[in-house]
Amino acid sequence: MLRVLPLLLVFLSLAAPSSAQPTVDRDRARVQVRNGWQAMDREDWAAAARDFQRATDIDRTFEDAYYGLGLAKVRLKHYGEALVAYVKCRDLYQAHAGRQFSTQQDAQRYRRDRMVEIDDAIRQTQAGPQNLRAQERLRQLQEQRRQLQETIRRGNDVSLGSDVPGYVYLGLGSAFFRLEQWEDAEREFKSAIAADGKLGEAYNNLAVVYLTTGRLAEAEKAVSAAEKAGYRVSPGLKDQIKNKKG
């Protein structure tokens, strides 16, 4: 027994820091994610991809790092690699949504860490070029923040109760579209709309899928839904649908 006890103490001393390690990894990964978004603002897609990749290497559970990596890969026209990153992002969000914590305190700590990440993303988006895509991303991030803040305020649940953000499905759909996988693209755009009914770009992209696959009446309805959501649909897309109808 006397010989076993020192071994047990050594084991405990080695294991003790592990509970803090995920937080340390996430903090290090956040730095790379910030660098990645700054590179995206400069339109340096290759640098952004490297930074986001470094973040995922540090913390393989960092869903937003995979989202940034997917977006950078799309900009580089590496659509297959973008798809892999987006799928990983979606799967992590789904896994986290069903995650159960042992105590309310652990759940609240995780939610507050997510709030820090969302606030970082909001600041990065506000600091970059204020185009329509940035404004839409900002709207979605602010909605995520509102929902998370409400959950923190209640503070009485050990499950996360969150879901995949609409923009993740939108990214997935766009990657499938670039790979000419129309059925998969359609499914993901519809998932984006189900997650966020105000996501006008998803309706717009769904209209393009319908046009591409010859469903012109559905394309017109999707265009109307996009415009109703406040999205500016390209006149060229509407002309194409009209010309094909004859």
N, C-alpha and C positions, 0 to 999 in steps of 0.2 A: 504493500500500500504506500509505503514511504517513497518507493521508486516511481510509482505511478503519478503521485501528486505533482512533482516538479514538471513532468511531461504535460499534465493537464494545465498547469499554470502557463507554461510556454505556449501551448495551443491557444489559450484564451488571450494571451497578450498579442499573438499574431493576428487573431481574428477580430479583435476589438476595433481597429481602425477601419475595417471594411465597410461598416455602416456609413462612415463619412465619405468613403471613396466616390460613390455615385455623384454626390453633390460637388465634390472637387472636379470630377470629370466634366460635369455639366457646365460648371463655371468656366473651365478652360475652353470647352466647345463653344460657349456663347461668344467668346472673343473672336473665334474664327467665323462664326455666323455673321457677326457685325461686319467683319472685314469683307465677307462675301457680298453682303448687301451694298456696301460702299463700292465694291468693284462693279456690281450690277448697275449702280447709278452712273458709273463712268463708262458703261457699256463695254467693259473689259470682261467678256464672258469667260475666257480661259482662266483668268485670275480668280474670278468668282467661283468657277467649278472647283479649282484647287482648294480654295478656302472652305467651301462647303464640304468637300471630300475630307479635308483634315478634321472638320468638326465631327463627321460621322465616324472617322477612325478613332477619335478620342471617346466619343459617346455614341454607341451604336443604337441607342434608344431615343435619340433626339429627332423627333418627327419633323420639326421645322427645318432642320439642316438638310434632311432628305428632300423636302419640298424645294428649298433653294437650289439644291443640286440638280433636281429635275428641270427646273426653270432655266438654269444656266446651260444644261445640256441641250434643251430645245433651241436656245439661242445659237448654240454651236452646230445645230442641225444633227446632233447625235441622238436621234429619236429613240433608238432601241435602249440606249443607256438612260435616257430620260424616263422611259417607261419603267425600267427597273427601280429607279429612285422614287418615282411617284407611287408605285405599288408598295414599296417598303414604307413610305410615309403613311399611306392609307392604312396598311396593316397595323402599324404602330398606334395610330389613332384609335382603331377599332379595339386593339388589345387593351389600351389604356382606358377606354370607355367602360370596359367590363371589369376593370381591376378593382379588387376588394382590399381595403387596408385593415390592419388589425385594430387600429384605434382611430377615432375621429381626429385626434391630433396629427397622426401621420397623413391622413387624407387632406387636412387643412394645410399642412406644410407643403405637400405636393402642389395643391392648388395655388398657393402663394408663389411658389417657384414658377409655375406656369404664368402667373400674372406678370412677373418680372420679364419673362420672355415675350409676352404679348406687348407689354409696354415698350420693350426694346424695338420690336418690329414696328410699332406705331411711330416711334421717334425716327427710325430709319426711313420709313415710308414718307413721313412729313418732310424730312431733310432732302429727299431726292426730287427729281423732276415731277411736277404735278400734272401728269397727263391723265387721261381717262382711266387707264389701267391702274395707276397709282391711287386715284380717288376711289375706285371700286375696292381695291385691296384694303384701303384705309377703312372704308365702311364695314367690310367684313371683320376686320380685326377689332374694331370698336364694338361690334355686335358680340363677338367672342368674349371680349372683356366684360361687357355688361352681363352676359349670362354667367360667366365665371364669378363675377363679383356678387351676383345674387346667390350663387351656391355657397360662396364663402360666408355671406351674411347669415344664411340659414345654419350652416355649420353642424348639421345633425345627421350626416350620412357618411358612411365609410366607403361608399362607392363614388366613382367620379361622375357618372351620369352625363358625360359629354359624348359628342359624336364627331364624325369626320366633317371638317369644314367643307363648304361647297366648292371653294377654290381648289381643293385637292382633287376632287372629282373632275373639275374643269381642266386641270392640268393633265390628268390621266386621259380624258377624252381627246384633248388636243394631240397628245402623243400618239394615241391609237389612230387618229385621223391622218396624221402625217405618215403613218405606216400603212395607210389605206385599209385599215381594219374597221370598216364602216359600222358593222354591228356592235363591236366593242365600243367604238366612239359614241354611238347613239346611246348605249346603256349608261355610260359614264356621264354624258351631258344630262340625261334624265335624272341621274342620281344627284348631280349638282343642283338641279332645279328643285328636287325633293328636299334637299338640305337647306336651300336658300332660294325661295321663290322670287326674290328681287334680283337674282343674278342674271341680268339681261344678256351678258355675253354668252351664257350657256344656251339661252333661247336662240341667239344669233347663230351660234355654231351648229346647233341642232338643225336650223333652217338650211345651212350649207350641206349637212349630211343628207337631208331630205332631197335637196336639189340634186346632189350627186347621185343619189339612188333613184331619182325619177319620181319622187312623191311630191308633186308640185303643190297640191292643195294643202298638205301638211306643212310644206315649206312656208307658204303664205301665212298660215296660222302662227307659226313659230316667229316669223318676222313681226307680226302684230304684237305678239306677247313680249318680244324683245323691246319694241318701241314703248309699249305700255309700262315696262319696267324702267324706262328712262334711258335705254341704250340707243346710241345713234347707229342705225343700220346703214351700211354702205349703199348708196344709190345703185351702184353696179350690181350688187346682189339682187336687189329688187328688180332691176332691168333684166337680169338673167332669168329669173323666175317667170317674169312676164313674157319674155321672148320665147321661152320653151313651151309656155302654155299656148302660144300662137294666137 
